[in-house]
């Protein structure tokens, strides 16, 4: 019986990886159903699996836009295991998307109380604080993530974006370049760096960075075209960065 429940959880994860969200939801629900039968028979070991399956199900429901149901799944996983920090992160992500920033921040901080070494929690906390324009606190959160992992490209990138939004372009570029050094395969830092280049009138550098972003993620073409139209020189607005 435990193997059957686990098999359905793994099957659901496979469906998620193939973007077959409906099938994933069905599989996770089947795993939970099998597990509940097992628990009714007096075997409670499957509760550990339920925590993971509920988290996966919540993620799948979030992708379907069923956010209230997703939050219920994450809360149920916390009821079973109050020390499951990832559920706090997932609830916080939904609340932040809904602009319920104070509640989101509380969940990110709850995750850090459970695990003070959780890099992602610091990055999420920084993003929420930045939205509240608590920039000093946001910078501190990003720096804590970097202290935990000096190779965390996402933390460098988010910190660079925050500084760029404050028009601290030269300082921002240093962090964006560190993000690229940490992981050259991520497109977002190239986009951010290109936008800074445009603000500083460095249009050829901007085009170079946009080309690199497009090479990694061709689906960014429309976004980069809009950036050039909105912020580029008039003579550049009709051009698009071409993929290599």
N, CA and C of each residue as an Amber inpcrd file, in Angstrom:
protein
   732
   0.8160000  -1.2340000   0.0000000   0.0000000   0.0000000   0.0000000
   0.8430000   1.2740000   0.0000000   1.8950000   1.3740000   0.8580000
   2.6960000   2.5880000   0.8300000   3.3430000   2.8030000  -0.5250000
   3.7570000   1.6830000  -1.1640000   4.3970000   1.7910000  -2.4620000
   3.4300000   2.3430000  -3.5060000   2.1700000   1.9550000  -3.4070000
   1.1760000   2.4740000  -4.3680000   0.9930000   3.9730000  -4.1950000
   0.8870000   4.4250000  -2.9450000   0.7280000   5.8630000  -2.7040000
   1.9450000   6.6190000  -3.2270000   3.1260000   6.1020000  -2.9280000
   4.3510000   6.7470000  -3.3860000   4.4290000   6.7640000  -4.9110000
   3.9940000   5.6740000  -5.5270000   4.0160000   5.6070000  -6.9880000
   3.1460000   6.6970000  -7.6120000   1.9720000   6.9310000  -7.0280000
   1.0970000   7.9830000  -7.5550000   1.6900000   9.3750000  -7.3300000
   2.3980000   9.5550000  -6.2110000   3.0570000  10.8430000  -5.9950000
   4.1380000  11.0770000  -7.0440000   4.9340000  10.0430000  -7.3030000
   5.9770000  10.1670000  -8.3340000   5.3670000  10.3700000  -9.7160000
   4.2520000   9.7030000  -9.9660000   3.5800000   9.8700000 -11.2500000
   3.0940000  11.3070000 -11.4090000   2.5410000  11.8530000 -10.3280000
   2.1070000  13.2480000 -10.3690000   3.2500000  14.1960000 -10.6700000
   4.4010000  13.9340000 -10.0810000   5.5690000  14.7870000 -10.3490000
   6.0090000  14.6730000 -11.8010000   5.9040000  13.4670000 -12.3420000
   6.2250000  13.2930000 -13.7620000   5.2770000  14.1190000 -14.6280000
   3.9860000  14.0510000 -14.3230000   3.0200000  14.8400000 -15.0880000
   3.3150000  16.3340000 -14.9680000   3.7090000  16.7770000 -13.7710000
   4.0620000  18.1890000 -13.5980000   5.2290000  18.5700000 -14.4970000
   6.2300000  17.6970000 -14.5590000   7.4030000  17.9970000 -15.3880000
   7.0440000  18.0730000 -16.8650000   5.9400000  17.4100000 -17.2580000
   5.4720000  17.4410000 -18.6440000   4.3720000  18.4860000 -18.8500000
   4.1270000  19.2890000 -17.7970000   3.0990000  20.3350000 -17.8310000
   1.6930000  19.7720000 -18.0390000   1.4700000  18.5550000 -17.5830000
   0.1470000  17.9160000 -17.6480000  -0.4960000  18.0850000 -16.2660000
  -0.9750000  19.2930000 -16.0190000  -1.3470000  19.6830000 -14.6540000
  -2.5760000  18.9150000 -14.1680000  -3.5820000  18.7540000 -15.0300000
  -4.7880000  18.0230000 -14.6170000  -4.4530000  16.5970000 -14.1930000
  -3.6050000  15.9330000 -14.9830000  -3.2030000  14.5700000 -14.6580000
  -2.4190000  14.5360000 -13.3430000  -1.5970000  15.5520000 -13.1300000
  -0.8200000  15.6200000 -11.8980000  -1.7410000  15.7250000 -10.6900000
  -2.7590000  16.5800000 -10.7820000  -3.7070000  16.7480000  -9.6770000
  -4.4150000  15.4300000  -9.3810000  -4.8350000  14.7400000 -10.4260000
  -5.4930000  13.4400000 -10.2400000  -4.5720000  12.4550000  -9.5220000
  -3.3150000  12.4190000  -9.9170000  -2.3740000  11.4630000  -9.3250000
  -2.1030000  11.7910000  -7.8590000  -1.9090000  13.0650000  -7.5440000
  -1.6570000  13.4410000  -6.1500000  -2.8700000  13.1260000  -5.2790000
  -4.0660000  13.3770000  -5.8050000  -5.2780000  13.0580000  -5.0410000
  -5.4120000  11.5530000  -4.8320000  -5.0300000  10.7760000  -5.8320000
  -5.0940000   9.3160000  -5.6920000  -4.1070000   8.8360000  -4.6230000
  -2.9370000   9.4280000  -4.5940000  -1.9610000   9.0780000  -3.5640000
  -2.5170000   9.3610000  -2.1730000  -3.1370000  10.5180000  -1.9960000
  -3.6970000  10.8760000  -0.6930000  -4.8500000   9.9480000  -0.3100000
  -5.6350000   9.5280000  -1.3090000  -6.7540000   8.6140000  -1.0440000
  -6.2290000   7.2610000  -0.5490000  -5.2250000   6.7470000  -1.2400000
  -4.6350000   5.4680000  -0.8350000  -4.0330000   5.5870000   0.5630000
  -3.3770000   6.6940000   0.8260000  -2.7510000   6.9060000   2.1290000
  -3.7840000   6.9580000   3.2470000  -4.9250000   7.5920000   2.9800000
  -5.9550000   7.6900000   4.0200000  -6.5280000   6.3180000   4.3740000
  -6.6420000   5.4340000   3.3750000  -7.0950000   4.0620000   3.6360000
  -6.0940000   3.3570000   4.5420000  -4.8360000   3.5650000   4.2510000
  -3.7920000   2.9390000   5.0530000  -3.8470000   3.4510000   6.4940000
  -4.0440000   4.7420000   6.6680000  -4.0920000   5.3080000   8.0230000
  -5.3140000   4.8120000   8.7910000  -6.4330000   4.6170000   8.0760000
  -7.6310000   4.0800000   8.7230000  -7.3940000   2.6730000   9.2430000
  -6.4390000   1.9760000   8.6220000  -6.1070000   0.6290000   9.0640000
  -5.1020000   0.6150000  10.1960000  -4.7160000   1.7890000  10.6790000
  -3.8370000   1.8700000  11.8350000  -2.3700000   2.0750000  11.5270000
  -2.0260000   2.2440000  10.2530000  -0.6240000   2.4810000   9.8850000
  -0.4570000   3.9620000   9.5530000   0.2890000   4.6610000  10.3830000
   0.3820000   6.1180000  10.2420000   1.7030000   6.5860000   9.6290000
   2.5120000   5.6600000   9.1580000   3.7860000   6.0530000   8.5610000
   3.6110000   6.8870000   7.2990000   2.4830000   6.7070000   6.6170000
   2.2850000   7.4120000   5.3500000   2.0260000   8.9020000   5.5430000
   1.8610000   9.3610000   6.7940000   1.7070000  10.7960000   7.0140000
   2.9100000  11.5750000   6.4810000   4.0940000  10.9670000   6.5760000
   5.2920000  11.6440000   6.0710000   5.1860000  11.8840000   4.5720000
   4.6680000  10.8820000   3.8640000   4.4630000  11.0520000   2.4260000
   3.3880000  12.0930000   2.1520000   2.3480000  12.1090000   2.9800000
   1.2570000  13.0730000   2.7760000   1.7680000  14.5100000   2.7700000
   2.7220000  14.8090000   3.6430000   3.2630000  16.1690000   3.7040000
   3.8120000  16.5760000   2.3440000   4.5910000  15.6930000   1.7350000
   5.1830000  15.9900000   0.4300000   4.1310000  16.0240000  -0.6690000
   3.1950000  15.0780000  -0.6110000   2.1560000  15.0080000  -1.6510000
   1.2490000  16.2310000  -1.5830000   0.8810000  16.6480000  -0.3860000
   0.0530000  17.8530000  -0.2300000   0.7760000  19.0800000  -0.7610000
   2.0710000  19.1430000  -0.5210000   2.8510000  20.2750000  -1.0450000
   2.8580000  20.2620000  -2.5720000   3.0540000  19.0760000  -3.1440000
   3.0300000  18.9520000  -4.6060000   1.6570000  19.3000000  -5.1720000
   0.6190000  18.8110000  -4.5020000  -0.7460000  19.0940000  -4.9540000
  -1.0260000  20.5910000  -4.8790000  -0.5860000  21.2240000  -3.7970000
  -0.7630000  22.6690000  -3.6930000  -0.0900000  23.4180000  -4.8190000
   1.1020000  22.9680000  -5.1800000   1.7970000  23.5980000  -6.3000000
   1.0510000  23.4400000  -7.6100000   0.5100000  22.2420000  -7.8410000
  -0.2450000  21.9950000  -9.0730000  -1.5220000  22.8330000  -9.1060000
  -2.2160000  22.9160000  -7.9810000  -3.4320000  23.7240000  -7.9140000
  -3.1170000  25.2030000  -8.1320000  -1.9700000  25.6460000  -7.6330000
  -1.5570000  27.0360000  -7.8680000  -1.4040000  27.3020000  -9.3580000
  -0.8410000  26.3310000 -10.0600000  -0.6340000  26.4880000 -11.5000000
  -1.9600000  26.5430000 -12.2480000  -2.9950000  25.9600000 -11.6520000
  -4.3320000  26.0180000 -12.2430000  -5.0920000  27.2800000 -11.8220000
  -4.4940000  28.0850000 -10.9670000  -5.1730000  29.2790000 -10.4660000
  -6.1350000  29.0120000  -9.3230000  -6.1030000  27.8170000  -8.7740000
  -7.0030000  27.4420000  -7.6700000  -6.2770000  27.7370000  -6.3500000
  -6.1140000  29.0290000  -6.0760000  -5.1970000  29.4530000  -5.0270000
  -5.7120000  29.1390000  -3.6290000  -7.0020000  29.2970000  -3.4030000
  -7.5470000  28.9890000  -2.0760000  -7.3710000  27.5130000  -1.7530000
  -7.6210000  26.6550000  -2.7460000  -7.4310000  25.2200000  -2.5390000
  -5.9570000  24.8910000  -2.3060000  -5.0940000  25.6070000  -3.0220000
  -3.6610000  25.3870000  -2.8530000  -3.2190000  25.7270000  -1.4360000
  -3.6900000  26.8660000  -0.9350000  -3.3180000  27.2750000   0.4180000
  -3.8130000  26.2540000   1.4390000  -4.9970000  25.6990000   1.2090000
  -5.5030000  24.6580000   2.1210000  -4.5670000  23.4540000   2.1450000
  -4.0600000  23.0730000   0.9880000  -3.1140000  21.9450000   0.9300000
  -1.8400000  22.2610000   1.7100000  -1.3000000  23.4580000   1.5050000
  -0.0740000  23.8260000   2.2120000  -0.3170000  23.8860000   3.7260000
  -1.4620000  24.4320000   4.1150000  -1.7770000  24.4890000   5.5450000
  -1.9560000  23.0930000   6.1430000  -2.5350000  22.1810000   5.3580000
  -2.7050000  20.8190000   5.8460000  -1.3440000  20.1410000   6.0170000
  -0.4250000  20.4210000   5.1050000   0.9130000  19.8430000   5.2520000
   1.5930000  20.3880000   6.5010000   1.3210000  21.6710000   6.8360000
   1.8800000  22.2450000   8.0680000   1.1980000  21.6870000   9.3080000
  -0.0720000  21.3280000   9.1840000  -0.7600000  20.7180000  10.3290000
  -0.1150000  19.3860000  10.6800000   0.2400000  18.6340000   9.6280000
   0.8810000  17.3370000   9.8500000   2.3230000  17.5250000  10.3460000
   3.0230000  18.4560000   9.7060000   4.4180000  18.7190000  10.0800000
   4.6330000  20.2270000  10.1930000   4.5160000  20.7920000  11.3910000
   4.6570000  22.2460000  11.5820000   6.0490000  22.7720000  11.2330000
   7.0140000  21.8900000  11.0630000   8.3760000  22.3220000  10.7440000
   8.7010000  22.2100000   9.2510000   7.6600000  22.1170000   8.4340000
   7.8850000  21.9960000   6.9910000   7.9760000  23.4010000   6.3850000
   9.1930000  23.9300000   6.3340000   9.4090000  25.3300000   5.9490000
   8.9480000  25.6340000   4.5320000   9.0700000  24.6670000   3.6260000
   8.7200000  24.9140000   2.2230000   7.2540000  25.2960000   2.0650000
   6.3820000  24.7610000   2.9210000   4.9630000  25.1180000   2.8310000
   4.7620000  26.5980000   3.1500000   5.5170000  27.1240000   4.0990000
   5.4360000  28.5530000   4.4000000   5.8630000  29.3930000   3.1890000
   6.9130000  28.9420000   2.5050000   7.3580000  29.6530000   1.3090000
   6.2670000  29.6610000   0.2510000   5.6340000  28.5160000   0.0510000
   4.6070000  28.4130000  -0.9890000   3.3800000  29.2750000  -0.6670000
   2.9780000  29.2880000   0.5940000   1.8680000  30.1610000   0.9860000
   2.2730000  31.6180000   0.7900000   3.4950000  31.9500000   1.1970000
   3.9710000  33.3180000   1.0310000   3.9980000  33.7540000  -0.4220000
   4.3750000  32.8500000  -1.3220000   4.3970000  33.1800000  -2.7530000
   3.0040000  33.5700000  -3.2540000   1.9990000  32.7970000  -2.8350000
   0.6340000  33.1010000  -3.2650000   0.1820000  34.4400000  -2.6910000
   0.4340000  34.6460000  -1.4150000   0.0110000  35.8940000  -0.7700000
   0.7210000  37.1030000  -1.3890000   1.9880000  36.9340000  -1.7520000
   2.7070000  38.0440000  -2.3760000   2.1150000  38.3550000  -3.7470000
   1.7530000  37.3180000  -4.4910000   1.1110000  37.5340000  -5.7970000
  -0.2230000  38.2450000  -5.6510000  -0.8700000  38.0540000  -4.5120000
  -2.1410000  38.7170000  -4.2290000  -1.9480000  40.0750000  -3.5550000
  -0.6880000  40.5170000  -3.4620000  -0.3300000  41.7940000  -2.8160000
  -0.6910000  41.8220000  -1.3340000  -0.7800000  40.6650000  -0.7150000
  -0.9980000  40.5870000   0.7400000   0.3820000  40.4560000   1.3890000
   1.1080000  41.5700000   1.3400000   2.5330000  41.5260000   1.6140000
   2.8550000  41.2520000   3.0730000   2.1080000  41.8410000   3.9900000
   2.4010000  41.6060000   5.4100000   2.2610000  40.1310000   5.7710000
   1.2000000  39.5070000   5.2690000   0.9890000  38.0850000   5.5550000
   2.0630000  37.2400000   4.8780000   2.4380000  37.6220000   3.6680000
   3.5010000  36.8880000   2.9740000   4.8040000  36.9660000   3.7650000
   5.1360000  38.1600000   4.2300000   6.3680000  38.3560000   5.0020000
   6.3550000  37.4950000   6.2590000   5.2020000  37.4130000   6.9090000
   5.1010000  36.5740000   8.1110000   5.4400000  35.1180000   7.7970000
   4.9590000  34.6280000   6.6540000   5.2420000  33.2300000   6.2920000
   6.7200000  33.0390000   5.9360000   7.3120000  34.0060000   5.2460000
   8.7310000  33.8730000   4.9300000   9.5640000  33.8710000   6.2190000
   9.1610000  34.6990000   7.1700000   9.8750000  34.7280000   8.4510000
   9.6340000  33.4500000   9.2510000   8.4300000  32.8990000   9.1380000
   8.1650000  31.6060000   9.7860000   9.0860000  30.5320000   9.2280000
   9.2880000  30.5530000   7.9090000  10.1930000  29.5800000   7.2840000
  11.6050000  29.7380000   7.8270000  12.0270000  30.9720000   8.0500000
  13.3700000  31.2180000   8.5560000  13.5120000  30.8430000  10.0260000
  12.4290000  30.9360000  10.7650000  12.4750000  30.4620000  12.1580000
  12.6940000  28.9570000  12.1940000  12.0780000  28.2640000  11.2490000
  12.2550000  26.8070000  11.1690000  13.6570000  26.4670000  10.6820000
  14.0950000  27.2000000   9.6530000  15.4040000  26.9320000   9.0510000
  16.1280000  28.2590000   8.7820000  16.9860000  28.6870000   9.6940000
  17.6910000  29.9730000   9.5280000  18.6770000  29.9880000   8.3660000
  18.8960000  28.8390000   7.7450000  19.8540000  28.7510000   6.6370000
  19.1560000  28.5940000   5.2810000  17.9000000  28.9730000   5.2320000
  17.0760000  28.7870000   4.0300000  17.2760000  29.9920000   3.1040000
  18.1510000  29.8400000   2.1180000  18.4790000  30.9490000   1.2160000
  17.2480000  31.5070000   0.5010000  16.4310000  30.6000000  -0.0070000
  15.2490000  31.0240000  -0.7680000  14.3310000  31.8900000   0.0830000
  14.2110000  31.5690000   1.3670000  13.3430000  32.3500000   2.2440000
  13.8460000  33.7860000   2.3590000  15.1620000  33.9620000   2.4410000
  15.7140000  35.3160000   2.5020000  15.4610000  36.0810000   1.2020000
  15.5820000  35.3810000   0.0710000  15.3400000  36.0400000  -1.2150000
  13.8750000  36.4530000  -1.3410000  12.9620000  35.5670000  -0.9640000
  11.5340000  35.8870000  -1.0120000  11.2050000  37.0250000  -0.0550000
  11.7980000  36.9810000   1.1430000  11.5760000  38.0480000   2.1120000
  12.0700000  39.3780000   1.5530000  13.2320000  39.3640000   0.9310000
  13.7640000  40.5820000   0.3310000  12.8420000  41.1560000  -0.7350000
  12.2920000  40.2760000  -1.5700000  11.3890000  40.7300000  -2.6340000
  10.1330000  41.3580000  -2.0660000   9.5740000  40.7460000  -1.0140000
   8.3600000  41.2960000  -0.3980000   8.6430000  42.6350000   0.2770000
   9.7660000  42.7280000   0.9650000  10.1320000  43.9860000   1.6190000
  10.3970000  45.0850000   0.5930000  10.9950000  44.7220000  -0.5290000
  11.2470000  45.7040000  -1.5880000   9.9330000  46.2620000  -2.1220000
   8.9190000  45.4050000  -2.2430000   7.6090000  45.8760000  -2.7200000
   6.9880000  46.8580000  -1.7370000   7.3210000  46.7040000  -0.4700000
   6.8310000  47.6440000   0.5450000   7.7240000  48.8720000   0.6610000
   8.7160000  48.9430000  -0.2230000   9.6870000  50.0380000  -0.2420000
  10.4900000  50.1220000   1.0490000  10.6680000  48.9770000   1.7010000
  11.5530000  48.8850000   2.8630000  12.9080000  48.4160000   2.3370000
  13.5650000  49.3360000   1.6430000  14.7160000  48.9560000   0.8360000
  15.9050000  48.4920000   1.6840000  16.1520000  49.1530000   2.8050000
  17.2730000  48.7520000   3.6560000  17.0790000  47.3260000   4.1660000
  15.8560000  47.0180000   4.6120000  15.5640000  45.6650000   5.0970000
  15.6680000  44.6470000   3.9670000  15.2410000  45.0480000   2.7640000
  15.3250000  44.1460000   1.6150000  16.7830000  43.8350000   1.2750000
  17.6160000  44.8680000   1.2760000  19.0480000  44.6710000   0.9960000
  19.6600000  43.7260000   2.0260000  19.2870000  43.9110000   3.2850000
  19.8080000  43.0310000   4.3430000  19.4000000  41.5750000   4.1010000
  18.1620000  41.3760000   3.6680000  17.6920000  40.0120000   3.4010000
  18.4760000  39.3780000   2.2530000  18.6570000  40.1300000   1.1680000
  19.4230000  39.5970000   0.0360000  20.8620000  39.2960000   0.4420000
  21.4590000  40.1800000   1.2350000  22.8350000  39.9650000   1.6620000
  22.9700000  38.7310000   2.5490000  21.9470000  38.4390000   3.3470000
  21.9890000  37.2310000   4.1720000  21.9680000  35.9790000   3.2950000
  21.1720000  36.0270000   2.2120000  21.1730000  34.9010000   1.2730000
  22.5500000  34.7270000   0.6450000  23.1970000  35.8510000   0.3150000
  24.5250000  35.7920000  -0.2990000  25.5590000  35.2920000   0.7030000
  25.4360000  35.7000000   1.9660000  26.3520000  35.2100000   2.9970000
  26.2460000  33.6930000   3.1380000  25.0210000  33.1770000   3.0490000
  24.8250000  31.7290000   3.1560000  25.3920000  30.9990000   1.9540000
  25.2880000  31.6430000   0.7860000  25.7790000  31.0120000  -0.4430000
  26.3110000  32.0940000  -1.3880000  27.6060000  32.3450000  -1.3740000
  28.1860000  33.3840000  -2.2330000  28.0280000  33.1190000  -3.7300000
  27.5270000  31.9410000  -4.0880000  27.2940000  31.6170000  -5.4980000
  25.8120000  31.6860000  -5.8580000  25.0010000  32.3250000  -5.0280000
  23.5610000  32.3980000  -5.2790000  23.2670000  33.5100000  -6.2880000
  23.1690000  33.1300000  -7.5470000  22.9560000  34.1130000  -8.6050000
  21.6550000  34.8640000  -8.4740000  20.5980000  34.1940000  -8.0120000
  19.3020000  34.8560000  -7.8850000  19.3600000  35.9920000  -6.8810000
  20.0680000  35.7890000  -5.7660000  20.1830000  36.8420000  -4.7570000
  20.9230000  38.0490000  -5.3180000  22.0260000  37.8010000  -6.0450000
  22.7590000  38.9050000  -6.6690000  21.8650000  39.6530000  -7.6560000
  21.1130000  38.8950000  -8.4530000  20.2630000  39.5290000  -9.4620000
  19.1740000  40.3860000  -8.8190000  18.5090000  39.8330000  -7.8080000
  17.4410000  40.5870000  -7.1500000  17.9820000  41.8490000  -6.4920000
  19.1540000  41.7530000  -5.8840000  19.7690000  42.9240000  -5.2730000
  20.1350000  43.9480000  -6.3380000  20.6300000  43.4720000  -7.4700000
  20.9370000  44.3850000  -8.5670000  19.7050000  45.0820000  -9.1030000
  18.6000000  44.3480000  -9.2450000  17.3440000  44.9480000  -9.7040000
  16.8790000  46.0270000  -8.7300000  16.9730000  45.7330000  -7.4300000
  16.5630000  46.7050000  -6.4110000  17.3790000  47.9850000  -6.5280000
  18.6860000  47.8640000  -6.6770000  19.5420000  49.0430000  -6.7920000
  19.2860000  49.7890000  -8.0950000  19.0320000  49.0510000  -9.1760000
  18.7280000  49.7020000 -10.4570000  17.4400000  50.5080000 -10.3690000
  16.4410000  49.9680000  -9.6680000  15.1810000  50.6970000  -9.4990000
  15.3640000  51.9710000  -8.6910000  16.4360000  52.0230000  -7.8940000
  16.7640000  53.2330000  -7.1420000  17.7320000  54.1250000  -7.9130000
  17.9590000  53.7560000  -9.1860000  18.8500000  54.4960000 -10.0870000
  20.3140000  54.4660000  -9.6330000  20.6810000  53.4690000  -8.8660000
  22.0700000  53.2660000  -8.4680000  22.6890000  52.2850000  -9.4710000
  22.8250000  52.7760000 -10.7100000  23.1180000  51.8780000 -11.8180000
  24.4980000  51.2250000 -11.7350000  25.5160000  51.9940000 -11.3840000
  26.8620000  51.4250000 -11.3450000  26.9740000  50.3440000 -10.2810000
  26.3900000  50.5980000  -9.1080000  26.3970000  49.5930000  -8.0460000
  25.5780000  48.3700000  -8.4610000  24.4410000  48.6260000  -9.1140000
  23.5770000  47.5320000  -9.5680000  24.3170000  46.6210000 -10.5410000
  25.0650000  47.2200000 -11.4590000  25.7680000  46.4390000 -12.4720000
  26.7630000  45.4600000 -11.8460000  27.3870000  45.8690000 -10.7510000
  28.3410000  44.9790000 -10.0900000  27.6600000  43.7030000  -9.6130000
  26.4560000  43.8520000  -9.0550000  25.7370000  42.6810000  -8.5510000
  25.1840000  41.8360000  -9.6950000  24.7040000  42.5050000 -10.7520000
  24.1930000  41.7470000 -11.8980000  25.3180000  40.9400000 -12.5440000
  26.4830000  41.5380000 -12.6480000  27.6170000  40.8120000 -13.2180000
  28.0050000  39.6160000 -12.3520000  27.8700000  39.7490000 -11.0290000
  28.1300000  38.6140000 -10.1420000  27.0780000  37.5220000 -10.3420000
  25.8440000  37.9370000 -10.6170000  24.7950000  36.9510000 -10.8960000
  25.1270000  36.1540000 -12.1450000  25.5980000  36.8330000 -13.1760000
  25.9660000  36.1600000 -14.4210000  27.1630000  35.2420000 -14.1960000
  28.1230000  35.7110000 -13.4020000  29.2940000  34.8820000 -13.0960000
  28.8830000  33.6190000 -12.3380000  27.8950000  33.7660000 -11.4330000
  27.4400000  32.6150000 -10.6490000  26.7330000  31.5850000 -11.5200000
  25.9550000  32.0740000 -12.5030000  25.2290000  31.1440000 -13.3840000
  24.9660000  31.8220000 -14.7230000  25.8570000  31.6500000 -15.6970000
  25.7010000  32.3020000 -17.0060000  24.5280000  31.7810000 -17.8160000
  23.8750000  30.7010000 -17.3580000  22.7990000  30.0860000 -18.1450000
  21.4270000  30.6840000 -17.8300000  21.3530000  31.6770000 -16.9540000
  20.0870000  32.3100000 -16.5890000  19.9350000  33.6100000 -17.3710000
  18.7630000  33.8130000 -17.9740000  18.5650000  34.9520000 -18.8720000
  18.3130000  36.2740000 -18.1410000  17.6230000  36.2300000 -17.0080000
  17.1670000  37.4640000 -16.3660000  18.2720000  38.4870000 -16.1010000
  19.4450000  38.0910000 -15.6020000  20.4820000  39.1020000 -15.3680000
  20.9200000  39.8250000 -16.6410000  20.9400000  39.1200000 -17.7720000
  21.2950000  39.7800000 -19.0280000  20.2540000  40.8320000 -19.3990000
  18.9710000  40.5060000 -19.1510000  17.9100000  41.4790000 -19.4280000
  18.0680000  42.7060000 -18.5370000  18.2900000  42.4730000 -17.2570000
  18.4580000  43.5970000 -16.3240000  19.6530000  44.4470000 -16.7150000
  20.7540000  43.7960000 -17.0410000  21.9510000  44.5310000 -17.4260000
  21.7150000  45.3310000 -18.7020000  20.9790000  44.7480000 -19.6490000
  20.6480000  45.4780000 -20.8730000  19.8010000  46.7050000 -20.6060000
  18.8530000  46.5910000 -19.6930000  18.0140000  47.7420000 -19.3420000
  18.8450000  48.8450000 -18.6900000  19.8060000  48.4600000 -17.8520000
  20.6890000  49.4560000 -17.2440000  21.5320000  50.1260000 -18.3250000
  22.0350000  49.3250000 -19.2660000  22.8120000  49.8880000 -20.3740000
  22.0290000  50.9500000 -21.1210000  20.7490000  50.6800000 -21.3640000
  19.9080000  51.6540000 -22.0670000  19.7880000  52.9290000 -21.2490000
  19.5560000  52.7920000 -19.9460000  19.4350000  53.9690000 -19.0800000
  20.7020000  54.8170000 -19.1090000  21.8470000  54.1520000 -19.3000000
  23.1220000  54.8660000 -19.3140000  23.5820000  55.2070000 -20.7280000
  22.6970000  54.9850000 -21.7130000  23.0200000  55.3380000 -23.0890000
  23.9850000  54.3850000 -23.7730000  24.1750000  53.1950000 -23.2110000
  25.0990000  52.2150000 -23.7730000  24.3050000  51.2220000 -24.6270000
  23.8810000  51.6680000 -25.7890000  22.9270000  50.9020000 -26.5800000
  23.5410000  49.6570000 -27.2170000  24.7970000  49.7390000 -27.6320000
  25.4270000  48.5590000 -28.2170000  25.6090000  47.4680000 -27.1690000
  25.9880000  47.8460000 -25.9570000  26.1080000  46.8670000 -24.8760000
  24.7430000  46.2590000 -24.5540000  23.7050000  47.1010000 -24.5760000
  22.3560000  46.6030000 -24.3020000  21.9660000  45.5470000 -25.3250000
  22.2420000  45.8240000 -26.5990000  21.8870000  44.8580000 -27.6360000
  22.6440000  43.5440000 -27.4470000  23.9070000  43.6380000 -27.0550000
  24.7050000  42.4360000 -26.8110000  24.0960000  41.5980000 -25.6840000
  23.6930000  42.2630000 -24.6020000  23.1260000  41.5340000 -23.4680000
  21.7490000  40.9620000 -23.8050000  20.9620000  41.6980000 -24.5860000
  19.6540000  41.1820000 -24.9880000  19.8110000  39.9560000 -25.8930000
  20.8090000  39.9670000 -26.7700000  21.0570000  38.8120000 -27.6350000
  21.3900000  37.5740000 -26.8040000  22.1800000  37.7810000 -25.7490000
  22.5260000  36.6560000 -24.8780000  21.2810000  36.1260000 -24.1630000
  20.4110000  37.0460000 -23.7290000  19.1660000  36.6230000 -23.0710000
  18.2900000  35.8350000 -24.0380000  18.2090000  36.3000000 -25.2810000
  17.3920000  35.6220000 -26.2930000  17.9420000  34.2360000 -26.6310000
  19.2530000  34.1230000 -26.6380000  19.8620000  32.8300000 -26.9240000
  19.4590000  31.7980000 -25.8820000  19.3390000  32.2600000 -24.6290000
  18.9610000  31.3600000 -23.5360000  17.4640000  31.1140000 -23.5350000
  16.6860000  32.1980000 -23.7410000  15.2240000  32.0780000 -23.6830000
  14.6040000  32.8180000 -24.8660000  14.4330000  32.1320000 -25.9930000
  13.8930000  32.7830000 -27.1970000  12.5170000  33.3980000 -26.9910000
  11.7520000  32.8970000 -26.0030000  10.4070000  33.4250000 -25.7770000
  10.4150000  34.8500000 -25.2400000  11.5970000  35.3880000 -24.9220000
  11.6950000  36.7660000 -24.4090000  11.6610000  37.8180000 -25.5230000
  11.5600000  37.3730000 -26.7580000  11.6760000  38.3100000 -27.8810000
  10.6790000  39.4580000 -27.7920000   9.4040000  39.1700000 -27.5050000
   8.3940000  40.2320000 -27.4350000   8.6950000  41.2080000 -26.3020000
   9.1190000  40.6790000 -25.1530000   9.4410000  41.5360000 -24.0150000
  10.5930000  42.4760000 -24.3540000  11.6310000  41.9520000 -24.9780000
  12.7810000  42.7790000 -25.3100000  12.4320000  43.8200000 -26.3660000
  11.5330000  43.4650000 -27.2850000  11.0770000  44.4370000 -28.2690000
  10.3670000  45.5980000 -27.5710000   9.5270000  45.2710000 -26.5820000
   8.8230000  46.3160000 -25.8360000   9.7990000  47.2140000 -25.0760000
  10.8390000  46.6120000 -24.5100000  11.8290000  47.4110000 -23.7910000
  12.5000000  48.3950000 -24.7330000  12.8660000  47.9340000 -25.9190000
  13.5030000  48.8120000 -26.8930000  12.5600000  49.9180000 -27.3440000
  11.2870000  49.5860000 -27.5220000  10.3040000  50.5940000 -27.9260000
  10.0880000  51.6230000 -26.8270000  10.0370000  51.1700000 -25.5890000
   9.7370000  52.0670000 -24.4710000  10.9290000  52.9050000 -24.0450000
  12.1370000  52.3120000 -24.1210000  13.2870000  52.9810000 -23.5260000
  14.4230000  53.2440000 -24.5030000  14.3470000  52.6490000 -25.6990000
  15.4510000  52.7800000 -26.6300000  15.4530000  54.1100000 -27.3540000
  16.5450000  54.3490000 -28.0970000  16.6200000  55.5410000 -28.9370000
  15.5780000  55.4380000 -30.0490000  15.0620000  56.5810000 -30.5530000
  14.0550000  56.5140000 -31.6180000  14.5050000  55.6850000 -32.8080000
  15.8050000  55.8250000 -33.1850000  16.2500000  55.0840000 -34.3600000
  16.4160000  53.6010000 -34.0730000  16.4240000  53.2150000 -32.7640000
  16.5600000  51.8140000 -32.4150000  15.2190000  51.1160000 -32.2760000
  14.1410000  51.8970000 -32.1920000  12.8550000  51.3190000 -31.8180000
  12.3100000  50.3510000 -32.8530000  12.7470000  50.4910000 -34.1000000
  12.2480000  49.5870000 -35.1430000  13.0710000  48.3050000 -35.2290000
  14.1750000  48.2570000 -34.4410000  15.0410000  47.0870000 -34.5010000
  14.7150000  46.1260000 -33.3750000  15.0770000  44.8850000 -33.5780000
  14.9120000  43.8600000 -32.5520000  16.2460000  43.1650000 -32.3740000
  16.5750000  42.7820000 -31.1520000  17.7550000  41.9450000 -30.9860000
  17.5220000  40.5820000 -31.6230000  18.4370000  40.1610000 -32.4340000
  18.2990000  38.8830000 -33.1230000  19.0440000  37.7940000 -32.3640000
  18.4730000  36.5790000 -32.3830000  19.1700000  35.4500000 -31.7780000
  20.4220000  35.1330000 -32.5400000  21.4280000  34.6420000 -31.7860000
  22.6560000  34.2360000 -32.4540000  22.3910000  33.0380000 -33.3440000
